[in-house]
């Protein structure tokens, strides 16, 4: 299924991002409707989105998901999203309206804190008149239309990402056919890494030592660059791969990638490929901007079928559901299935599954097994000793390795290479994959040599010569009468040489467009577009269509043009959080009124009323925003100002609010009562013991101070350390709090091999009971221990592998008025250890009480004194 993700300017549409859970009965409109290349909410005008039924999925814990993804074994692909499984018939759960002769169903998805959303329909079959769109509530990211042409034999549809934490699903069809659709939403996947979305300082991004394919280093590899694409699987994991040629030169959409990326016969339909995801500028290697992610491209395909795979050489070959569109300028790479080493190699890949990069190794390769250095070892892999320019990263898996003759010789399995080191990578050999496991489902030759030519080498083919076109920047804001300027970039494929004449339409009334040069002729790569005569143009947003025409091909691309005629009329009025609000979420949902003439708004949050200490700032085009986490149990101040290309308004009035207390915090207006506190600055000589006891005091603490630690050994152990007795005052709500870090062996399949837990005794240590998950206010146990030789087999436990320092808070209400002791317990099975083990610091028991009224001097009344 071939689709472009395209961008609409906000055409004087006000979108209300209200949270409404009720399903709305259908209504009828009198205007006519038909199939459209944009959602009916734009083309026909439906009810406001705040009236549309909504599905709310659980809030993402971004830090946890990123940490869990970082701990995934190296033999698994890079993960960027968290799934939410469901079974929803869109026709049954959506809000229904009738527009002319069409029935429209809309459903909103709210995924708090998600950086992106993609969805999977495990039942997808639309009637002839049916159309499906998926878009962000502000209509700036729109997927579709999907239609009956996308009905596949496997009966599924998996989508590219829509940036942000909200998505609207819109299905429409002629009213007589509406009920014929089979449209079952089964997966809502919530992005926790950026996957191409610029974001804050927590950004995970490709390394700055990488080389953009647009740079001069890529000039000799332009054709092969167009072979490579990034892709997602199950809407959760991401890898790279490449189109590969066959001896029939028939341009079948065969796509080579890595077996460890996890494509199976059952999930191949979930594959979504992203083409031409490249920077249009050659960013300087080592610079900050070189590592900054760029938005995903507007050229995608969905769905595939697994043809063959073989674990030994880590290859997988899939066939995409549709032909690759010529406007994507595809190239089918050649291959070399001969054995032997190569004097130099080149890799083209998507590190971090961000924009496409190219890497060079000028040293001869070696033949080894995977991760091996013995030559030839098992002989299944090509070892790249170290990259001389560029590197590879997670997400590069499955990408092709080329010999000096521009033929694929392997696909990336894994390795140790990264920016800042000279480590090695290993690629599964085409020469081994050629005969693979001996059958058509486990070898390449049946698919890549359908003519039975017997050839072991083949050059690539690019099909019909063509050109590509895009604009950079694709969004321009100006203050009239200043002219707008952008660059139209062109790419020449397979020696395309026809002149391309550029033109622009959908301009503001009275505006002019000029291109320099025009026409554009290869090898020229760009033309400067100037939109002038804007002195009489009406302020607003315009979607300018840029068109390129050669003798045989036409291309279009959009430019978002925003024109301002003066400063915003006034400062916004603040709405939420209300002034002096309390118990506000640590990620507040801010909202304010719109200001005439504004194109964006600047939000500032500070810890003081003078805004000398800003703790959060953001710029948005909307009148609402959910912030990054703020300090809990803290008073904050916020304000907003309106902005456009002409400048900014005055600041709004200042509102204050207080964030909610986190578990273990004492809310404002209360004070902390400390029943016990151990900082481990000196050895407290706590009692410890058990089998294989390694508990020790030393420089193991949080932030480099002292703490206590137990090693997770590679033998059966059950070791513990206990606190002194602690009295809990009746009537208070005490908590046990401690900082800990974990490097404890977990299980890839879930749960733990080795594990740690906390126990409590109320009888001086004679009997011990595990603190249950229900009492863990933060950081619940990771799962059950599943190892027969572990003394705690079956118990719920922690097994971060690793888990950085975090604060655990335990509810002790059940033990009010009693004397308690706590026991920290670590147990292991008889194999595999982790020397860093379990580290603990700053153990305390605290409660909160109302602040006492301050005592002051008694009032003394003196007689009045009159001065003459």
Buried (B, 14 or more C-beta within 10 A) or exposed (E): BBBBBBBBBBEEBEBEBBEBEEBBEEEEBEEEBBBBEBBBBBBBEBBEBBBBBBBEBEBBEBEBBBBBBBEBEEBBBBBBBBBBEBEBBBBEBBBBBBBBEBBBBBBBBBBBBBBBBBBBBBBBBBBEBBBBBBBBBBBBBBBBBBBBEBBBEBBBBBBBBBBBBBBBBBBBBBBEBBEBBBBBBBBBBBBBBBBBBEBEEEEBBBBBBBBBBBBEBBEEBBBBBBBBBBBBBBBBBBBBBBBBBBBEBEBBBBBBBBBBBBBEEEBBBBBBBBBBBBBBBBBEBEEEEBBBBBBBBBBBBBBBBBBBBBBBBBBBBBBBBBEBBBBBBBBBBBBBBBBEBBEBBBBBBBBBBBBBBBBBBEEEBBBBBBBBEEEBBBBBBBBBBBBEBBBBBBBBBBBBBBBEEBBBBBBBBBBBBBBEEEBBBBBBBBBBBBBBBEEEBBBBBBBBBEEEEEEBEBBBBBBEBBBBBBBBEBBBBBBBEBBBEBBBBBBBBBEBEBEBBBEBEEBBEEBEBBBEEBBBEBEEBBBEBEBBBBEEBEBBBBBBBBBBBBEEBEBEBBBBBBBBBEBBEBBBEBBBBEEEBBEBBBBBBBBBBBBEBBBBBBBBBBBEEEBEEEBBEBEBEBBBBBBBBBEBBBBBBBBBBBBBBBEBBEBBEBBBBBBBBBBBBBEBEBEEBEBBEBBBEEEBEBEBEBBBBBBBBEEBBBEEEBBBBBBBBBEBBBBBBBBEBBEBEEEBEBBBBBBBBBBBBBBEEEBBBBBBBBBBBBEEEEEBEBBBEEBBBBBBBBBBBBBEEBBBBEBBBBBBBBBEBBBBBBBBEBBBEBEBBBBBBBBBBBEBBBEBBBBBBBBBBBBBBEEEEEEEEEEEEEEEEEEE
